[in-house]
Amino acid sequence: MRFVFRVLIFILINFLGLLIGSVYTGIGARSTWYQELNKAPWTPPGYLFGVFWLFIMIFFGFYMSKLYAESKSKKKIFVFFILQWILNLIWNPIFFYFRNIEIGLIVILCLTFLIFFFLYKYYKVIKLWSIFIFPYFLWLLIASSLNLYIYLFN
């Protein structure tokens, strides 16, 4: 029962970040500024971003719940979680509201590195449960490449 409760808490925190970020994404993705950017040929249709994030954050909730339960340094794990939450949250306004592609790229690369750190550092702690963070890492690699393309070609 504790595990399910932790999963729900982590998922709720994740979705709160997505909800806040979506305010900026929705406005920015429909803007003339964004529509006129040179985007990577592999840019998925806009509606897929929400679908991807939905599943990624659910899986990440399971990952964090298991890691938190198994880790000896719960405070450290939670600090890393909050750091990724903040990085994930601030990318949207930086990129879409302030239209700062370069700082957005730096933020998303930091987030990608942090998720890779989770994957690498804590694999030995939760072994196969690490599969739940892998979609997040893969998506961040794609998202980073999209951001990099926009940075290089605009």
C-alpha positions, -999 to +999 in steps of 0.1 A: +000+000+000+029+024+008+043+017-027+010+026-044+008+058-023+043+068-032+037+062-069+006+084-068+024+112-050+053+112-075+029+110-104+008+139-090+040+160-085+050+152-121+016+161-135+016+194-116+048+203-133+034+193-167+002+213-160+022+244-152+045+239-182+016+233-205+003+268-200+035+281-217+037+253-243+001+258-255+005+295-260+040+292-274+034+262-298+006+281-315+025+314-317+037+327-351+072+328-337+073+290-331+053+282-362+079+300-384+110+284-368+130+259-389+122+227-370+139+193-373+125+170-400+119+144-372+098+168-351+067+148-341+032+162-345+022+185-316-004+162-301+021+135-296+041+156-271+012+153-246+008+116-251+046+110-247+047+131-215+017+113-200+033+079-202+068+091-194+056+108-161+036+077-151+066+055-157+088+079-139+065+079-109+069+041-106+107+045-110+109+072-083+087+053-059+109+022-062+141+041-060+129+061-030+118+029-012+151+011-019+176+040-014+195+046+018+197+083+010+161+093+006+168+130+011+194+130-017+170+111-041+142+136-033+165+166-040+175+151-074+138+145-081+129+182-073+159+194-094+146+174-124+111+187-117+123+223-117+144+218-149+115+202-166+092+230-155+114+259-164+122+248-199+087+257-212+086+293-202+123+298-211+117+284-246+081+294-254+075+325-233+109+342-233+118+326-266+153+319-255+164+289-275+200+289-262+191+289-225+163+264-233+190+241-249+212+244-218+183+236-195+172+205-215+207+193-217+211+196-180+178+177-175+190+150-200+222+146-181+204+144-147+181+117-160+211+098-174+227+103-139+196+086-123+198+058-148+235+052-144+239+059-107+209+040-094+208+010-117+225-011-091+200-001-065+168-010-084+181-031-113+153-039-138+131-012-124+154+012-142+134+003-174+108+028-161+132+058-165+145+047-199+115+063-219+122+096-201+158+094-211+151+085-247+125+112-250+149+138-236+175+128-262+150+134-289+138+167-273+174+178-269+180+171-306+149+191-315+160+220-294+196+218-308+182+218-344+162+249-337+192+266-321+215+258-350+191+266-379+173+297-366 
